[in-house]
Amino acid sequence: MRRSGRTADADGGRPPSASGAAVGRRIGIGLMYGLWKPRVLGAWRVPSAGPVILAVNHAHGLDGPMLMGTAPRPVHFLIKKEAFVGPLDPFLRGIGQLKVDRSGTDRKAVTDALAVLADDGVLGIFPEGTRGEGDFASLRAGLAYFAVRSGAPVVPVAVLGSAERRSRAIKAVPPLRSRVDVVFGDAFAAGDGSGRRTRTALDAATTRIQERLTAHLAQARRLTGH
């Protein structure tokens, strides 16, 4: 059940807005289907209710917006604080996105992310931490912590087709009107069922997550031909 009546937090920011994320989803649908040709596979694998973590590969700047516009539920993404500049700051906050300082442990970001899951929402995470090859080769421990702490299932997501053919005008995105495949995998539990959040348990969960995400990415590439 969703909590209501949440107030602004101590530093003046507001808790993540579920209604804002729903607005962000509608914006994402319009932009992504208007500018590109998404092909969505396996969206039915995302649980229709309850807390969920979407773990997405991150090869370019389009991954987050693309998932916001193609996921079957509104998504709250953890986004680096550097993106919250100028008018983008109130806009991203308004559509329920979460600012995170990657230079250390950002307690507010952790609290906000756990609040999303406690409210049965969908948390989007780039487990590689930053844009790279998008192959899940290097995972940070944050995803394991959120999954084990909340008990939310993890759904692997592969966004494919854009890293290979980027726009000449804007290198971070694929050519306009090109096809981008978004492949959702089977939901799985990251923890071992014990509920332990020790360093050993989190390390084991991170290994388990990486194996599942890597396997999903390989399967998604075979399925789509990328």
C-alpha positions in Angstrom: 0.0 0.0 0.0 1.3 3.4 -0.9 2.0 5.9 1.8 0.3 9.3 1.6 0.9 12.8 3.0 4.7 12.7 2.7 6.3 16.0 3.3 9.5 17.7 2.1 12.7 16.3 3.5 15.2 18.1 5.6 17.2 19.6 2.8 14.2 21.1 1.0 13.8 18.4 -1.6 10.7 16.4 -1.9 10.2 12.6 -1.8 10.0 10.9 -5.2 6.6 11.5 -6.8 4.7 8.5 -8.1 2.4 10.7 -10.1 5.4 12.6 -11.4 6.9 9.3 -12.7 3.6 8.5 -14.4 3.8 11.9 -16.2 7.5 11.1 -17.1 6.3 7.8 -18.6 3.8 9.6 -20.8 6.5 12.0 -21.9 8.9 9.2 -22.6 6.3 7.3 -24.7 5.8 10.3 -26.9 9.4 11.1 -27.4 10.8 7.6 -27.8 8.1 6.4 -30.2 8.1 9.8 -32.0 11.8 9.9 -32.6 12.8 6.3 -32.8 11.3 2.9 -33.5 11.4 0.9 -30.2 10.8 -2.8 -30.3 9.8 -4.1 -26.9 10.2 -7.7 -26.0 9.2 -9.5 -22.8 7.5 -6.5 -21.1 5.1 -9.0 -19.6 8.0 -10.3 -17.4 7.8 -7.1 -15.3 5.6 -7.8 -12.3 2.4 -5.8 -12.7 2.3 -4.8 -9.0 4.7 -4.5 -6.0 8.3 -3.3 -5.8 10.6 -4.0 -8.7 14.1 -3.1 -9.7 14.9 -2.7 -13.3 18.7 -3.3 -14.0 19.6 -1.7 -17.3 22.8 -1.9 -19.3 24.2 1.6 -20.0 26.0 2.3 -23.3 24.7 5.7 -24.1 22.5 8.6 -22.9 19.3 7.3 -24.4 19.0 4.2 -22.2 17.1 5.9 -19.3 14.6 7.8 -21.5 14.1 4.8 -23.7 13.2 2.6 -20.7 10.9 5.3 -19.3 9.0 5.3 -22.5 8.9 1.5 -23.0 8.5 0.0 -19.5 5.0 -1.2 -18.7 5.1 0.8 -15.4 6.4 4.3 -14.4 10.1 4.2 -13.4 12.1 6.2 -10.9 15.7 6.3 -12.1 18.8 7.0 -10.0 20.5 9.6 -12.1 23.9 11.3 -11.5 23.7 14.7 -9.9 25.5 16.3 -12.8 22.4 15.9 -15.0 20.4 18.1 -12.6 21.5 21.4 -14.0 19.5 24.5 -14.9 15.9 23.8 -15.9 16.6 20.1 -16.0 16.8 20.1 -12.2 13.1 20.9 -11.5 12.0 18.9 -14.5 13.7 15.7 -13.5 12.5 16.1 -9.9 9.0 16.8 -11.1 8.9 13.5 -13.0 10.0 11.5 -10.0 13.7 10.9 -10.9 16.3 10.6 -8.1 19.5 12.6 -7.9 22.5 10.7 -6.7 26.0 11.9 -5.8 28.3 9.1 -7.1 31.4 10.5 -5.3 30.4 8.8 -2.0 27.5 7.3 -0.1 24.6 9.5 -0.8 22.2 8.9 2.1 19.4 10.9 0.6 19.5 9.0 -2.6 19.5 5.7 -0.7 16.5 6.9 1.4 14.6 8.0 -1.7 15.3 4.8 -3.6 14.2 2.7 -0.7 11.0 4.9 -0.4 10.2 4.1 -4.0 10.4 0.4 -3.3 8.5 0.7 0.0 5.7 2.4 -1.9 5.6 -0.6 -4.3 7.2 1.4 -7.1 9.7 0.6 -9.8 13.3 1.7 -9.3 15.6 1.9 -12.4 19.3 1.4 -11.9 22.3 1.4 -14.2 24.3 -1.2 -12.2 27.5 -0.3 -14.0 27.3 3.1 -12.4 28.2 5.1 -15.5 28.0 4.9 -19.3 30.4 2.4 -20.8 30.3 -0.6 -23.0 26.9 -1.6 -21.7 28.0 -5.2 -21.1 27.5 -5.5 -17.3 31.3 -6.2 -17.0 31.7 -4.1 -13.8 28.9 -3.8 -11.3 28.6 -1.6 -8.3 27.3 -2.9 -5.0 24.3 -0.5 -4.8 22.0 -2.7 -6.8 22.6 -5.7 -4.5 22.0 -3.5 -1.4 18.7 -2.2 -2.7 17.5 -5.7 -3.8 18.5 -7.4 -0.6 17.4 -4.6 1.7 13.9 -4.3 0.1 13.4 -7.9 -1.0 12.3 -6.5 -4.4 12.8 -8.8 -7.4 15.3 -7.7 -10.1 14.4 -7.6 -13.8 17.3 -7.4 -16.2 16.8 -5.1 -19.2 18.9 -4.9 -22.3 18.7 -1.9 -24.5 20.3 -2.8 -27.9 20.8 -1.4 -31.3 21.9 2.2 -30.5 25.5 1.7 -29.4 26.4 0.2 -32.7 24.8 2.9 -34.9 25.0 6.3 -33.3 23.8 9.5 -34.8 26.4 11.6 -36.6 24.8 14.8 -35.2 24.6 13.6 -31.6 27.0 10.8 -30.8 25.3 9.7 -27.6 22.1 8.6 -29.3 21.2 6.4 -32.3 20.1 7.9 -35.6 16.5 9.2 -35.6 13.8 6.8 -36.6 16.2 3.8 -36.2 15.2 0.7 -34.4 16.1 0.2 -30.8 15.4 -3.1 -29.1 14.4 -3.2 -25.4 14.4 -6.7 -24.0 13.1 -7.5 -20.5 14.3 -10.7 -18.8 12.8 -12.9 -16.1 12.5 -11.4 -12.6 14.8 -13.0 -9.9 15.7 -12.7 -6.3 19.1 -11.3 -5.7 19.5 -12.5 -2.1 19.9 -16.0 -0.8 16.6 -15.8 1.2 18.3 -15.3 4.6 17.8 -11.5 4.6 21.4 -10.9 5.7 23.0 -7.7 4.6 26.5 -8.4 5.6 29.4 -7.6 3.2 29.7 -11.3 2.4 26.0 -11.6 1.6 26.1 -8.4 -0.5 29.2 -9.6 -2.4 27.5 -12.9 -3.1 24.3 -11.1 -4.3 26.4 -8.9 -6.6 28.0 -12.0 -8.1 24.6 -13.6 -8.5 23.2 -10.4 -10.2 26.1 -10.1 -12.5 25.8 -13.7 -13.7 22.0 -13.2 -14.4 22.4 -9.9 -16.1 25.3 -11.1 -18.3 23.4 -14.2 -19.3 20.3 -12.1 -20.2 22.3 -9.7 -22.3 23.8 -12.6 -24.3 20.4 -14.1 -24.8 19.0 -10.7 -25.8 21.7 -10.2 -28.4 21.0 -13.7 -29.9 17.3 -12.9 -30.0 17.6 -9.5 -31.7 20.7 -10.1 -33.8 22.7 -7.3 -32.2 
